């Protein structure tokens, strides 16, 4: 950003809905919870429970907060730094 290599604002705002979905705190409907819904048949109940607990904790305590932080950054600081122009010609030495 300090060197001027940022996306156009028109593209930055298109990322917002994708990031916002990843901040949903309903862990069981979260994209990263999908593997838990598709265990192989040969996994034991103990393995399923251990993996479900680990995924739930990781998603709730690490993944969702990281996406919230990324969303906030993109919606404020990065959007503000975004370019009005498009194309490589707008970059420093872009021509």
Secondary structure, 3 states (H helix, E strand, C coil): CCCCCCCEHHHHHHHHHHHHHCCCCCHHHCHHHHHHHHCCCCCCHHHHHHHHHHHHHHHHHHHHHHHHHHHHHHHHHHHHHCECCCCHHHCCCCC
